[in-house]
Amino acid sequence: MPESSRPPLYIRIHAHDNVAIVANDGGLKAGAEFADGLRLVDNVPQGHKVALVDLAEGDAIRRYDVVIGYAQKALPRGSWVHERVMRMPVAPELDGLPIATVKPPALPPLEGYTFEGYRNADGSVGSRNILAITETVQCVAGVIDFAVQRIKAELLPRYPNVDDVVALAHGYGCGVAIDAPDAIVPIRTLRNISLNPNFGGEVMVVSLGCEKLQPERLLPPGSIPIVDKRGETDGKAGDAELDVVCLQDDEHIGFMSMIDSVMRQAEVHLARLNARRRETVPASELVVGVQCGGSDAFSGVTANPAVGFCTDLLVRAGATVMFSEVTEVRDGIDQLTSRASTPEVADAMIREMAWYDAYLQKGRVDRSANTTPGNKKGGLSNIVEKAMGSIVKSGSAPITGVLAPGEKATQKGLIYAATPASDFICGTLQLAAGINLHVFTTGRGTPYGLAEVPVIKVATRSDLARRWHDLMDVNAGRIADGEATIEDIGWEMFQLMLDVASGRKKTWAEHWKLHNALVLFNPAPVT
């Protein structure tokens, strides 16, 4: 049905909710009347909340059957309910939480699904075949950018089985308190990104020479968990020296000698990567990061629930799925600890939340600093409401593991990878955790992408999917339009993941070669 001819529609999540969101594109004017007789007393933008009952000052406002705020004044039935007329609840305490109390019924295994991936010597599987060049320090970024452009133009065409060459550029490595306790976060993040499955175990490092983060500290002996093919070894991991191009070495006379050295070493790795071939592997080899950005009130109605259904499919298939974003699940911590597979997993989640609470307190802010002007324009009044819509990406499976920022996943199932909610920092940390595929939902719209792994973009609204038709891979807005179910879109995403992971399809971000810079999370001091 054309949007202009649609009757006034609202979406109510739970029977106990006393607000609902306006579904119509462009919103509705005061006086609009819904099928149940509810009449708007205010103009209400699309995605924003309307009071379903008369609310007195101080009354709880419920959405997702959760108190997302308290009315700061009387709000008659049909009123526009937004952040300026709401008081946000206090953060839930981290004591006395339900611990591993929910035991979801065992979901039947999902068998027989496969994709074509690149199997690595350490047992991991890549969805792409990429040469990554690790940088120890930002100082070398300009040189590597110049070299990568030449590698792509002059060398890559000779190695058709290699998908891309990527510089792992970042803002870290020197001018930092390298021995501070929290410095382990950016160091292990960069170390684990260098070992992402999409890089085939080929580790090439470019160093300046004088930086605090020396190559041996970034990748010490034994950190590369496969036999090093660069030299003769006795079969143990890490026996050979790292392949490092140091720009300050005496052998480099002039800029072009540096470029020649980088290109010479790159060709060694390209030749080995080019010999690799895709092979059929079970869907259990997928390692998927799920994330949302530019969220709106539809995120928790369409795209994120569909991702949650797909998450359950992936877990049933034996795959690994990571959800993240501390401030965007903090208000649902009781939902998470109750779903923990063991008390130890619940305790680990609480520990990560407490660490982040302290981190925010150092900066004299709290979780409310998360919500953006775009979130609010899209109908999300505060972080509590945003969190309830974000957490549903995790589906319903038990949470079997927890990762601190920068750690690498070593188990299957549903994993909580603690990260900031910042899109690019979260993506960077999920790369370090070992994802070979990324799913990103958005309501306001963002051209976000990663050079290191394919990113499947999911639109929460059909209007966004129409306008950004060559940036969004899946239109979950069809759920709100009544054209598809959450299950339909979940299965669509699952099948698309297998196709993208196999290289049969490219995402729009890959098509346009859109990617965000790596941003390391560095809670340690800068000197």
Secondary structure, DSSP 8 states (H G I E B T S, - for coil): --GGG----EE-SSTT-SEEEE-STT-B-TT-B-TTS-B-SS-B-TT-EEESS-B-TT-EEEETTEEEEEESS-B-TT-EE-GGGEE------SSS---S-----------S-EEEEEE-TTS-EESS-EEEEEESSGGGHHHHHHHHHHIIIIIGGG-TT--EEEEE--S-SSSB-TTSGGGHHHHHHHHHHHT-GGGTT--EEEE-SS-SS-HHHHS-TT-S-S--TTS--SS-TT-S---EEETTSTT--SHHHHHHHHHHHHHHHHHHHHT---EEEEGGG-EEEEEE-S--TTTTTTHHHHHHHHHHHHHHTT-EEEE--GGGTGGGHHHHHHHBSSHHHHHHHHHHHHHHHHHHHHTT--GGGG--HHHHHTT--SHHHHHHHHHGGG-SS-EEEEE-TT----S-EEEEE---S-HHHHHHHHHHHT-SEEEEEESS------SSS-EEEEESSHHHHHHTTTT-SEETHHHHTTSS-HHHHHHHHHHHHHHHHTTSS--HHHHHT----------S-B-
